[in-house]
Amino acid sequence: MRNHIFIILIFLSTCSSCKKILDVTSPNAVADPDVFSNVSGLRNARIGMYNTLQDKNYYGSSYPLLVDCYSDNGTTGGYNVVDLDDIAAKIIQTSNLYPQNIYIAIYNSIYTANKIIENIDNVPNLDPDEKSNTLGEALFIRALGHFDLLRLFGEHWDKTSAYGISIVTTAKAPKDPIARSSVDDSYKQIIADLQQAISSMNTYNGNQYASASAAKALLARVYLYYGDNANAAVMAGDVIGDSNFSLFGPDDFTKIYTDKLTSESVFELKFDLQNPSVYNIVTYVRPDALRTEVQFLAAADLNNFFQNRPTDRRSALVDFVNEDPSIQPDGRTQKYRGEATKDNSAYIIRLAEMYLIRAEALGRTLGLADLNTLRENRGMADLTPGNVPNNAAYVNAVMDERRAELNFEGHRLFDLARTGMVQTVLGATVNPIMPIPQREIEATNGVVAQNPGY
């Protein structure tokens, strides 16, 4: 196995029993001329592309949960599972299976998107609008995968860093190792894909699929990380102004997590009874679960955080009281309940994040209104200019609001890293990013370089 793409091909051959969004053949199991020989085959390939996001090692659970449990939001349970223990202790090894499997799963999604991008011109009798929209969806998912890799495995907070990611824009020659691009070049490829996706997508098929609005929302997130606040604010504003989305009020915002595909979701990965996720299994299990049964727990520090915000209704989404003594003083997130059905969604992009992005991008003078809009809809009083007398205080207020709103959705570690707070909050020895899996380093004979500190 020479690199991640080749590893993916082997990996896919072992996954014939994986759950699918629809009961269709995975496009990776059929030769390209057969899959892309007709419109029906392309449509199956499109569904297969979304199916790759559902992998338990990606948005099926591990990616967002590892991000929070490597931060001050979470910790881990399990029973003498070394890889889980290392996540909680923030001493990840290069052989840790969690980042290794995440790495493979994300490149799997990129590979599948590239298959569609490369072959869509070969599909006969394809309606031009469907072709353009499907191409846009594939570009969106390729950008999402590359950005998620950059956030977890690259020095995304430093545009001058050489430690970006291996950018893969073709499904050809999968055995050829691909060296890492710089962080700046990684960003430029992601931004270019999203800009093309926005111009290509022409149909809104609901928030369970990529759309022009979802691409704008992801681009707003990317611009914020990149430091382009002006464009981040514009993109977030476009999504906020989209009539397909609206915020719930303080009395019913928990519907985000009990209902499906609500107006607060911009892009939500929906599971169902025939195709359950594992979020409940790894974060809740059942009301009387023991610590040894739950893999990803809410850290006591998150409880301390909410105790200092007594009017914040979002505190109800973590439970530190009704727990087995083996779990306390830690607790469990309530965002992935529904233990009878276990069809919990993955909340990839939500409207609330757009308010937070625009609030941060606009700064203290212009952004406070957006911050207060979200606070009001979560039962909290407005902040006054006197509450945030300088830029540092305002940034802290935004970070607190992001923590309250987005905990256990895969943002906290990245927020600490991009604002330079990792060492202050998590400790001086904590590395802000995951190691490139050792098997990748060995398989590419060192063409893919390891991250500093590993």
MIPAKE-157289 format. One record per residue: residue in three letters; y, z, x of N, C-alpha, C in turn. Coordinates in steps of 0.1 Angstrom, whole numbers, plus 5000, padded with zeros to 4 digits. Last residue first. Layout:
BEGIN
ALAYZXYZXYZX...
END
This chain:
BEGIN
TYR515151655055513751655051512951605063GLY517751625062517351765059515851765055PRO518451305049518751415059518251545053ASN515751115036516951175035517251285045GLN514050845054514050975047515451025046ALA514150485049514450605057514450735048VAL511950235048512650315039512850455046VAL510550165071511650085066512550155056GLY508350325078509650375081510850285077ASN506250185067506350205081507750245086THR505850205040506850105045507050105060ALA504150415038503650285033504650175038GLU505550635048504450585055504050445051ILE507550655028507950645042506850585050GLU505850695006506750585006507250555021ARG504750945011503850825010504650695011GLN506851115009506351085022505450955022PRO509551024988508151064990507651025003ILE512751144998511951024995510451064997PRO513651464983513151374995512551244990MET516551504962515151514965514751424977ILE519751674971518951564966517451584969PRO521051894981521451844968520551734962ASN519352164995519652024996519951964983VAL520452485001519852394991520352254994THR521552675017520452595023519852495013ALA523552815003523952725014522852645020GLY523352794967522952854980523252754991LEU524252724942522852734944522452794957VAL527152734944526452784932524952814935THR527852644969528452754964527652814952GLN526252414973526052524982526652654976VAL527152254951525752284952525652414961MET529752144946529452284943528052334946GLY530751884947530751964959530452114957THR530551724925531851804926531751894938ARG528051614927529251524928530551594929ALA526451844925526451764937527751684938LEU526851944899527152024911527251944923ASP525951714885527351764883527751854895PHE523251714892524151604896525651644895LEU522351944880522251934895523251824900ARG522851884852523551994859523451984875HIS521551684838522851664843523351764853GLY519251694819519251624831520651594837GLU519151854797519151704794519351624807PHE519452124801518152074798518051924794ASN522852114790521752184797520352134791LEU525052014778524051914783522951984790GLU526952214769526552104760525252034765ALA527352394790527052444777526452334768ARG527952214811526752304812526352354798ARG530352104802529152014804527852104805GLU531852334802531652264789530452174790ASP531952384829531352484820531052414807MET533352154838531952184842531252284833VAL535852194826535052084822533552104826ALA536552434839536452434824535552314820ASN536752334865535752444862535552444847VAL538952164862537552114866536552214862TYR540952354856540552254846539152194849ALA541152494880540752564868540252464857ALA542052284896540852344899540252424887ASN544552214885543452124884542152184887ASN545852504866545852404877544652314876PRO545652654843546952634848547052544860VAL544152674816543752594828545052564835ASN545452834798544052874802543552794814GLY547752704794547852824801546452874806PRO547052494777547452464791547452594800THR544252634759545652604760545952564774LEU541252544742541952594754543352554754ASP540352634708540952544718541352614730ALA537252814701538652794700539152694711MET534052674690534952744699536352714697GLY532152524676532552654671533452734680ARG531852274683530752364687531152504684ASN534052134677532852094670531652174674GLU535852244695535952274681534752244673ARG534852134719534752274717534952314702LEU535551864715534151904716534052054713THR538351884714537651824703536151864703ASN538951994739539052074728538352014715LEU538451764755537751894758537751984745ASP540451604745539051564744538151684746ALA542751744753542551714739541051684736LEU542751734781542451864774542151844759GLY543551504793542151524790541851644781LEU546151504801545751414791544351434785THR546251714820547351694811546851604799ARG543851714836544251834829545351804818GLY542051394833542651514840543251614830LEU540551174826542051174823542751294830ALA537951244833538551134840540151134838GLU537351464817537351484831538151374838ALA537451344792538251464795538451484810ARG535651144794537051104793537951224796ILE533351304796533651204807535151174806LEU533351444772533451514785533851424796TYR533051234754534251314753534451394766MET530551144763531651054764532951134763GLU528851354756529151334770530351234772ALA528751334728529451444734529751424749LEU527051114725528551094723529251204729ARG524551074750525051124738526551114737ILE521650934764523150924764523650974750ILE519051044762519550974774521050974775TYR517051254751518451224748519151174761ALA513951194739514651204751516151164748SER512451384711513151264717513651304731ASN509251504703510651534707511251404714ASP506951534688507551404689508951414694LYS505351754680505551724694506051584697THR504651874656504551724657504651684672ALA504752144659503752084650503551934652GLU506852214674505552224680504452164672GLY509652184675508852094667507452094672ARG511852194703510952254694510152154686TYR513652134724512452054722511452134714LYS515752314725516052174722514852084720GLN515552564733515052534720515352394716THR514352684765515252604757514652574743ARG513653024771513152894769514252814761GLY514153254799513953224785513453084783ASP513953544821514153404818513853384803PRO513153804825514453784819514853644817GLN510453704803511753764805511953814820ILE507753624804508853524805510153594809SER506253844799505953774811507053674814PRO507053934773507554004785507353924798ASP507753654753506753744759507353804771GLU510853654734509953594745508853704748ASN513453654721512153644714511053584723VAL515553624741515153754734513753754729PHE516453394749516153484760515653624754ASP516753064741516253194736515853284748VAL519152824733518352884743517953024738LEU520652744712519652654717518952694729ALA522552924707521352934699520352844703SER524752854722523852954728522552974720ARG526352684708525252624715524352724722ARG528452824697527252804689526052754697ASP530353054713529752924715528452904707THR531453304712531653214700530953084702PRO530853414737530253474725530353384713ARG530453354766530953264756530453304743ASN528953514782530453514785531153424775GLN526453454775526953584771528453594773PHE526053214788526353204774526853344769PHE525653304815526753214812527053214797ASN523353464812524653524816525853434812ASN521553254806521853354796523153424799LEU521553124830522153044818522353144807ASP520353314846521753274848522353204837ALA517653304838518453414833519953384835ALA516752964830516953074839517853174833ALA514252834810515652854811515852974820LEU511452654824512052764817513552764819PHE508652454824510152454827510852554818GLN506052524817506352474831507852484834VAL504152774802505352694801505752654815GLU502052944807501752824799502952724799THR502853154821501953074828501652944820ARG504453294802505053224813504153124820LEU503053224769503153304781503853224792ALA504053184735503553134748503853224759ASP504653224708504153334716503553294730PRO505552974697506453094698505953204707ARG504552714721504452784708505252904708VAL505752514740504352524736504252584722TYR508152464757508052564746506652604742THR508052284778509252374777509052484766VAL505852124778506252174791507452274790ILE505452064751504352124758504852184771ASN507751934743507452064737506352134746TYR507651704759508751794761508351934755VAL505951494758505351624763506451724765SER505851294728506251324742505651454746PRO503451094709504251214712504751214726ASN502750864691503150854705504050974708GLN502250924665501250854673501550834687LEU504651054659503351134658502251064666ASP507050954684506550974671505151034671PHE510250924702508750934701508350954687LYS513050754713512350814702510850804704LEU515650804733514250754734513450824724GLU518850704725517850804724516550744725PHE522150654730520850594734519850704735VAL523850794715524250664719523050584723SER523851034690523050974701523550834703GLU525151124668525551184681524851114693SER523951034646525150964650525751014663THR520351044655521551084647522851014653LEU517551014660518550904661519750934653LYS516251264639516051164649517151064648ASP516651624639516551494633516351394644THR516851824658515751834648515651704640TYR518851774676517551804682516451824671ILE521051734660520851644672519351654676LYS521351944644520551834639520251724650THR523052114655521652134660520752024654PHE525452074642525251994654523852014659ASP526352214619525152124618524852044630ASP528552364622527452424614526152334614PRO530452234638529752354643528552404635GLY529751874631530551994632529752114637PHE528851584651528651684640529651804642LEU530751284659530251424662529951504650SER529450954657530451054653529851194657PHE529050594659528850724664529850824659ASN529750354649528350384648528050534652SER532350294655532050364642530650394640ASP533750374686532650294679532250364667GLY535350534701535950454690534950374682ILE533650624721534150714712534750644699VAL533450384735532250434728532650534718ASP535950344746535350244737534250294729GLY536150584761537050564750536450454740ALA534450524782534150634773534950624760MET535950304794534550284788534150394779VAL538350444801538350324792536950304786ALA537450644819538050684807538150564796ALA536350484840535450574832536150614819ASN538650354849537650274841536650364834ALA539950584860540550494850539550424842ASN538150694879538450764867539050674856ASP535950624899536850534893537250594879GLY533950774911535350814914536350724908TYR531350744906531950654916533350694920TYR531050904884530350944896531050864908LEU532450744866532850884868532350934882TYR531050504865532350504871532850644874VAL528650604853528650554866530050554873ARG529650674827529050774836529050734850ALA530550424819531450534820530950644829LEU528050294819529050254828530150354830LEU526850414797526250434810527250394821ALA528650314777528550464779527950494793LYS528250044779529550094782529550244785ALA525550044771525949994784527350044788ALA525850134745525050214754525350174768SER527349914735527950054735527150144745ALA525449714736526649704744527349844745SER522249884739523249804732524449794741ALA518849974738520049954745520949864737TYR517550164710517550044719518850044727GLN518050354693516850364700516650254710ASN520350304678520450374691519150414698GLY520449964667520250104665520250174679ASN520949714675519649734668519349884666TYR523549504676523249644676522049674668THR523949224697523349274685523149424686ASN524749124721525549084709525049144696MET524949144756524449204744525349174732SER526449034777525248964772524849014758SER528449204785528849074781527748994774ILE526849424792527849434782528249304776ALA525449324814524749364802525649374790GLN527449284833526749164827526049204814GLN528049554838529049454833528449334827LEU525549634847526049694835527149604829ASP525349494872524349484861524849524848ALA527649594885527549454882526449434871ILE526849864888528049834880528049684876ILE524649844905524549904892525649864883GLN525849724928524849654921524649714906LYS527649924935528149794931527149714924TYR526050144942526950154930527350014926SER524850034965524050074954524850074941ASP527050004981526449884977525449914965ASP527650284985528650194979527950074973VAL525250374998525650424985526650334978SER523450105012524450205013524650264999SER519850055006521250005007522150125008ARG516850085023517850145015519250075017ALA514549805025515349915031516349965021ILE511549725012513049705010513749825015PRO508549555020509349675020510849645019ASP506649345001507649345011508549475010LYS504949334979504549404991505549415002PRO506149174960506149314958505649394970ALA507248904956506948964969506949114969LYS509248944926508448864936508248944949ALA510849074910509549114909508649034918THR514149174921513149074919511749134918THR515849374929516349284919515349164916VAL516149684940515049584938515549494926ILE517349884965517749804954516749684952SER516750184976516250054978516449974965ILE519850374979518550354974518050214978GLY521850535003521750494989520250474986TYR522950645028521750695021521850665006ALA525250605041524250495043523050525034SER528350695025526950725030526050605031THR530650655013530550615027529250635033LYS530550784988530450634989530350575003ASP528951054979529651004991529550854992TRP527351124958528651184959529551124970HIS524751024962525650954953527051004953GLU522650994983523851074984524951014976GLY519550974963520650924972521851014973PHE517751064945517251044958518350994968LEU519151104920518151204925517751184939ARG521050894918521451034916520451134921LEU519450674924520650704932521050854931LEU517750674902517250684915518350734925ASP519550624881518750754881518150774895PHE520450374889521350484889520650624889HIS518050224886518750234899519650354899GLY517650264857516750304867517350314881LEU520050144847519650284844518750334855ALA519749884855520849964860520550114858ARG517449804841517449804855518549884861ILE518449844815517349934820517249924835PHE520449644815520749784812519749874818LEU518849414818519849454828520349594827ALA517449424794516749434807517749474818GLU519549384776518749504775518049524789GLY520449124783521349244784520549374784LEU518148974775518548984789519449104792THR518349024748517149074755517449084770ASN520748884742520649024739519449084747SER520148624749521248694756521148844754LYS517948564732517848554747518948634754GLU519148594707518048684711517848684726ASP520948374709521448514707520348614711PRO519248154712520148184722520648324721ASP515748174705517148174699518148224710LEU513447994722514048124720515448104715ASN511747774728512147794714512747934711PRO509947924756510447804748510847854734VAL510948094784510448114771510948004762ASN512148084809510948004807510348014793ASP514148264811514548124809513348034807ILE512848504815513348474802513748334800ASN511948574840511148484833511748444819GLU513648764853513248644860512548534851ILE513948954833515148884838514748754845ILE511249044830511948984819513148904824LYS510849154856509949054851510648974839ASN512849354857512949234865512049124861ALA511749544840512949474836513149354844THR509449614855509249554843510549484838TYR510749734878509849614880509749544866ILE512049944866512849844872512049714873SER509850104858510750044848511649934853ASN508750154883507950084873508850024863TYR510750304895510550174900509650084891ILE510150534879511450464878511350324883ALA507550614888507850574874509150494872ILE507950674915507150564911507450514897TYR509650894912510050774921509250654916ILE508051074898509351024892509750894899ASN506151124917505751054905506951004898GLN507751254937506951144940506551064928PRO508851484924509651364928508951244931TYR506151604919507151574908508051464913LEU504651644942504151544933505251504922ASN505751674975505751734961505551624951SER505951605001504651564994504651614980THR508251705010508151555009506951515002GLN509151994991508551925002508451775000ILE511952184980511052074978510452014991ILE513052444974512552404988511552294987LYS513752584951514652484957514352454972ALA512152744937512652804949513652714956ALA511452574916512252694913512952754925ILE510052384932511252344924512152464921ASP507952544941508952494951510252434944ASP506452584918507152694925508252654934LEU505552324914506452384904507252504911ASP503852304936504952204934505952254924VAL502052514932502952514943504052424941VAL501252704906501352564909502452544920ASN500552954895500352924909500252774912TYR501152834865500252944871499852894885GLY504352804848503052764853502252874859GLY507652794853506552884850505352834857THR510952774868509652714864508652834862THR514352744857513352784867512052734862GLY517852644852516452654849515652714860ASN520552634859520152634845518752674842ASP520952604885521152734880520852744865SER518452354894519752404893519852554888TYR516052264890516352274904517852324905CYS515952234863515252344869515352354884ASP517351994859517952124854517252244861VAL515651804871517051814874517651944871LEU513251844857513351874871514751894875LEU514151734832513751874833513751924848PRO514551454835515651554832515351694834TYR511851384846513151354852514251444848SER509751474828509951524842511351504848SER509651344802510051484804510451514818GLY509951074797508951144789509051294791TYR511550954815512251024804511251074794TYR509151014838510550964837511151034825ASN506651104836507251134848508751084849LYS505751014812506051164813506751194826ASP507250714801506350784810506750924812GLN509250584787508550704780507550774789LEU509950364800510950484800510250604795THR507950184793507950244807508950364808ASN508750104768507550204769507550264783TYR510649924773511050054767509950154769MET508849724781509949764790510449904786GLY507349664759506749724770507649784780ILE509249544743508849674739508149744751ARG509449304759510649394757510249534753ALA506949204757507349244770508549334769ASN506949134730506049234735506449294748ARG508848934732509149054724508249164728LEU507448744747508748804753509048934745GLY505448674729505148744742506348814748SER506948554709506148674706505848754719VAL507848324722508848434718508048564715ASN505748224750506248214736507148334733SER505148274775504848134771505348114756PHE505148514789506448444786506248304781VAL502448584791503448674784504648594780ASP501348364806500848394792501948484785PRO502748354830502748234821502248264807ASP502248624840503548584835503448464826ALA499248784828499948694838501148644831VAL499249124818498948984815499748904824ALA500049384822498649364822498249214820ASN502649404818502249404832500749384833PRO503149424791503449294798502949284812SER500649584772501749594782501949464789THR500249494739499749494752500849504762VAL501149734713501149594719500649604733ASP501949924691500649894696500549754701LEU504950064705504249994695502949954700ILE505250244726506150254715505550184703LYS502050384738503050274737504050304725LYS500350584762500850564749501950454749CYS497850464785499150524782499650484768SER495450344792495450434781496750494777SER495950204815495750124803495650214790CYS496750274841497450334829497150264816THR495950164864495150284860495750344847SER497649964869496249924866495450044861LEU499950094877499850034863498450004859PHE499350164903499550264893499350204879ILE499349914916498049994915498150094904LEU502049854912501049764906499649834906ILE503250064925503450054911502349964905ILE502750004952502150124946502150124931PHE504349784953502849764954502149884949ILE506849914952506449814942504949784942HIS506950084974506850134960506450034950ASN504749944999505950004994505850034980ARG502049895008503149885017504549935012MET498850005008500050005000501250005009
END
